[in-house]
Amino acid sequence: MTTMTTVPAQRPAPLPAPERRGYTEIADRVVTKIARCAALEVPEVREVHLHGLPWSRPTSGEVHGAQATVRLNVSVAYPSPLHTVAARLREHVTRRVAVQTGLDVTRLDITITDLGGDPT
């Protein structure tokens, strides 16, 4: 007489690690929008101009692999100390982009295109 043995169901093969399942691509315009929103969170920044002035490059973000470069054209409240505002803006935008995208901002160019309004 033959005896039958029941084999328990096998576990499915484990999925590969998340970083091996595919990749995430972050568009330049997403970095631009995050940088613009982050810049507006700095109290002395009144406006972020998307197109800038005729002699300046437009506000933009560019992704190169795991790194990003950002250009901002901003209007700042008068009489804010411009170097201090630029340093605060650079630190805040760099951190925000890094946290939200995982990209390392290697360069952030700031053009102050206008002064106006009161500091908050």
N, C-alpha and C positions, 0 to 999 in steps of 0.2 A: 504494500500500500504506500502511496506517495503522500508526503506531508507538504502542505503549502505554508510558506513563510510570508507574512505581510511585512513590507518595508515601509516605514513611516515616510511621509512626503519630505522631499529634500527642501531645504531652505533655498530661496532664490539667491543667485550670486549677488554679492554686495555691489552697490553702485560705485563707480569710480569717484574719487575725490571731487568736490565741486569745481575746483579750478581745472579739472581735466574734462569736464562735461561740455565745455564750450567757452565762449568768451563774451564779455560785455563791452560794447563799443559806446563811448560817450561822444556825442556830436559836439562840434565846436560851438554851436548856438546854445547848447545846454550850459556849457561853461560860461558863455557870455551872459546868459540870463542869471545864473547863480551869482556871478561876480557883480552884476548890476544890482541885484537885490541886496547883496551883502554890503555893497558900498552905500546904499541908501539907509542902512542900519547905523552908520556912523553919524552921530548927531550933527556935526558941522557940515556934512554934505547936503546940499540943497537939491541937486539934480545930477543925473548921469546922462550926458548927451550921447546918443547913439552914433551920430554922424560927426560930431566935433566941428572944428572950424576948417576953413579951406586949406590951411597949411598943416593941419594935424591929421593923423590917421584915425579911422573910426574906432569906437569902443568895440572890442572884439576879444574872443578867446580862441585859442588854437590848441588842439590836442596833438601831441607827438608821442605815441606809445603810452607810457605811464606818466608822462609829464605834460604840463600845460603852460602856455604863456598867455598873459592877459594884458590888454590895453584899456585904460579907462580915461574918459574925458569928463571931468566933474566941475560943478559949480560949488563953491565953498562959501559959507557964511562969513561976512566981514564983521569984525576984525580978527578972525581966527589965525593962530600962528601956523602958517602954511606947512613948514617942515614937520611940525608935530602932527598936523592933520594927515599929511601924506604918510608918515610912519604908522599912525594908527590905522589908516585905511589899508595900507599894504599888509599889515599883520592880520587884520580882521578878514579881508577878502581871501588872503592865502589860506587861512585856517578854515574858513567856510567852504571853499572849493575842495580842499583836501578832505574834510569830514564828509561832505555830501557825495563826492565822486571817487575818492581814493587816489586822485591824481596829485602829483607833487607839482606845485606851481613854482617853476624855476625862474620866472621873470614876470614882474608886474610893473608896467610903465604907466605913470599917472601924468596926465596933462590937466592942469587947472586952467579952465577956459573962461571962468567968470567968478566974480565976487559979488555977493549981495545977500540981503536978508540978515536977520539977527541970529546969533548963535542961540541954541536952545539950552 
